[in-house]
Amino acid sequence: MKHLLGKIEARQQLIRETAGQLREQIALLTEQLAAAEHTLQRLDITRETMLELAAEDGIEPPEPLPPGYREVLAT
């Protein structure tokens, strides 16, 4: 019986450590997600402002880049 209780305690400890590591990963991912969402928000505002200023000056908005160009620029 003591042997089984020892195995259970060892497994509990392993799961506690795993849960702690997962909590740390979740915290890091949450932080990264918040930063990415903030950057997207800033880019949306910048794009909206650019389009508003272009419209005020009577400038046609630029054509969106084709997907291939976006991929090249992203690398």
N, C-alpha and C positions, 0 to 999 in steps of 0.2 A: 504494500500500500504506500509506504514512504517513497518507493521508487516512482510510482505513478504521480504522486504529488510533486516530486522533484521535477519530473518531466513537464507537468502542467505549469509549474512556476517558471521553468526555463522558457517555455513557449510564451507565457505571458510577458516575460521580460523582452523577448525578441519582438513580439507584436507591439509592445510599448515603444521600443526603439524605432521600429518601422513607422508607427503612427507619428512619432516625433519628427522623423525625417520627412514624412509626407506633409506635415504641417508647415515645416520650413520651406519645402518646395512650393506649397500653395501660397505662402506669404510672398515668396519671390515672384511667382507667376502673377499674383495679384498686383504687385508693384509694377511689373513689366507691362501688364495689361493697362493699368491706369496711365502709365507713361505713353503707351501707344495711342490710347484713346484721346489723351490730351493733345498729342501731336496731330492726330486726325482732325480734332476740333480746330486747332490753329490753322491747319491747311484749308479747311472748309471756309473759315472766316477770311483768310487771305484770298482764296479764289473768289468768294462773293464780293469782296472789296474791289478786286481787280476788274471783275465784270461790271460792277457799278461805275467805276471810274472810266472804263472804256465806253460804256453807254453814255456817260455825261459828255465825253469828247466825241461822240458819234463814231467811235471805232468799232468795227465788227469784232465780235469775240473770236479768239483764235480757234482753229479747228482742233479737236482732240487728236493726240498722237495715236497712230495705229498701234495695236498690241505689240507688234514686233519691236517698235522703237522703245516702248515702255520697258520691255524686257532688257534691251541693250542698255538703257539708261540706268536700270536698277542694278546692274552688275558692276 
